[in-house]
Amino acid sequence: MSIPNDFINYKKTDVFTKESIPKMFLFEHNTKAGVYGKIRVISGTLQFTGFKGRRGEVDNQCLVQEGEHLISPPEYWHKVEFMTEDTQFYVEFYAQKDSDRETEPQRTK
């Protein structure tokens, strides 16, 4: 999967570790309408699990290794799990250029 060419990166999270990750990322949550999330693993291994809707059955499960990334499409229910103690990652959010999302103030957390 790729992010459409007319989408731009409008926000980025802090780097998450086992100690700093917001708990919501560890449970089913989704990306907002019109927003792609790009999960970039800096070190270790992260497991990504996607679901067929809220509280749905597993649709996709894969490991994302150091140096790799994975794209979560808009409104896709998913969660992540740390597979190694040294796992670190961050998420970049992409919205269509000139959309309401793209013009939101930058927040890092």
C-alpha positions in Angstrom: 0.0 0.0 0.0 1.2 3.5 -0.7 0.0 7.0 0.2 -1.5 9.0 -2.7 0.8 11.5 -4.3 -1.4 14.5 -3.3 -1.1 13.7 0.4 1.4 15.4 2.6 2.9 14.7 6.0 1.2 17.1 8.4 2.0 15.6 11.8 4.5 13.3 13.5 4.5 11.6 16.9 7.3 11.5 19.4 9.4 8.3 19.3 7.6 5.6 21.3 9.2 2.9 23.5 7.5 0.4 25.8 7.7 3.0 28.6 6.4 5.9 26.6 3.7 4.6 24.3 0.2 5.9 24.9 -1.9 2.9 25.9 -4.4 3.5 23.1 -1.9 2.3 20.6 -1.8 -1.1 22.2 -5.6 -1.6 21.8 -7.8 -1.4 18.8 -8.0 2.2 17.4 -8.3 3.6 13.9 -6.9 6.3 11.8 -9.1 9.3 11.1 -11.1 9.8 7.9 -8.9 11.1 5.2 -5.7 10.3 7.1 -3.0 7.7 6.4 -0.6 6.7 9.2 3.0 5.6 8.3 4.5 3.6 11.2 8.3 3.8 11.1 10.3 1.3 13.2 13.6 2.7 14.4 14.8 -0.3 16.3 13.6 -3.7 17.3 10.4 -5.4 16.0 6.8 -4.2 16.1 3.8 -6.4 15.4 0.9 -4.7 13.6 -2.5 -6.2 13.7 -5.3 -4.9 11.4 -9.0 -5.7 11.9 -12.1 -6.0 9.6 -13.9 -3.2 11.4 -14.2 -2.3 15.1 -14.0 -5.5 17.2 -13.8 -7.4 13.9 -11.7 -10.5 13.1 -8.1 -10.1 12.2 -7.6 -8.9 8.7 -3.8 -8.5 8.6 -1.0 -9.3 11.0 2.7 -8.7 10.2 6.0 -7.9 11.8 7.7 -4.5 11.1 11.4 -4.7 11.6 14.0 -2.0 12.3 14.3 0.3 9.3 11.0 -0.7 7.8 7.6 1.0 7.7 4.0 0.1 7.3 1.1 2.2 6.1 -2.3 2.2 7.8 -5.1 3.5 5.6 -7.8 5.9 6.7 -10.4 4.6 9.2 -8.6 1.2 9.5 -8.9 -0.5 12.9 -5.5 -1.7 14.2 -3.2 -2.1 17.2 0.5 -2.6 17.7 2.6 -4.8 20.0 6.2 -4.6 21.0 8.0 -7.8 20.1 11.4 -6.9 21.4 12.5 -4.9 24.5 14.5 -2.4 22.3 11.6 -1.5 19.9 11.2 2.1 19.1 8.9 3.7 16.5 7.0 6.8 15.5 4.0 7.6 13.3 3.8 10.1 10.6 0.3 11.3 9.5 -0.6 12.2 6.0 -3.6 14.1 4.7 -4.6 15.5 1.3 -2.9 18.8 0.5 -5.1 21.8 1.5 -7.5 19.6 3.5 -8.8 20.6 7.0 -6.5 18.0 8.5 -3.4 19.2 6.7 -3.9 22.7 8.1 -4.3 21.6 11.7 -1.6 22.9 14.1 1.4 20.6 14.5 1.3 18.4 17.6 3.9 15.9 18.5 2.1 13.8 21.1 
